Amino acid sequence: MIDEEGLNARFGQDEDTAAAACDYVDSFERAYRFVNVVDLAKQRHIGEAIIRTAAQPSIWPLVLRHGRAALLNRVKSRLPG
């Protein structure tokens, strides 16, 4: 992705910039994997969502943070009054 987007050409190739670019790309890849798991769960492919989550520890913080909020919202919406 760094090469595809031309980040090296646009921002240089010093060590700090390269590290920041790698972190940037990693965050997008992590978000993509998380969204993929969410899509599986929404399609009710819960087993596959769990397997993919277990196999990708880098997305666990996202699943815990956002998954917990989604579960709480779902429970609240089903409570009377």
N, C-alpha and C positions, 0 to 999 in steps of 0.2 A: 504494500500500500504506500509506503514511503516513496518508493521509486515511481509507482503509478501516478501519484499526486505531485511528483516533482518537488517534494519537500526539501530534499538536499539542495537542489538548484535554487530554490527560493530563500532558504534560511541558512545556507552554509553547511559546513560539515564538521564544525568543531565538536568536541566531546560532549559538552553540555547540551548543545542543540540536538545532537544525535540521540542522547538519552531522553530528552523531552519528547522528541518525535516518536521514539519507541513507546514511551508511556502513553502518548496520545493515541497511537494505533492500537495498543493493547486495550485501552479503555473502550474504543469502538468495537473491537472484537468481543470483549466481555459483554458489552451491551447487546450485541447481535445474538450471542449465545443465550443470554437471558431472555430476550424477546422470543427466540425460537422455543424455549421451554414454556414460556407463558402461552404462546400460540398452541402448543401441544395440549396444555392443560385446558385451555378454552375449548378445544375440539374434543375434550373429554378422553384424551389419550394419556390418562394419568400415569399409568405404568411406564410408558416411554418417557414422560416428563421427569419422573422420579429417577429413572435410569440415567438420563442425560445430566440431570442435576448432580447426581452422585458422582458421575464421571468427570465433572468439571468444577473442582473446588474453587476456582477463581470467581465463579458466579454465586457461591453460597452467600456472601454478604448481601448481594442484591436480592436473592430469593428470600432471605430472612427478613430484610427490611421491608421490601415491597409485598412479599407474600403474606406476611403477618398483617399488614394494613388491609390487604384485599380480603383476607379471612375475617377480620374484625368488621369490616364494612358489610360483608355478606351476612354475618350473624346479626348485626344490628338491624339490617333491613328486614330480617325475618321475625324480629321481636314485635310483639303487639304494642301498639300505641306509642 
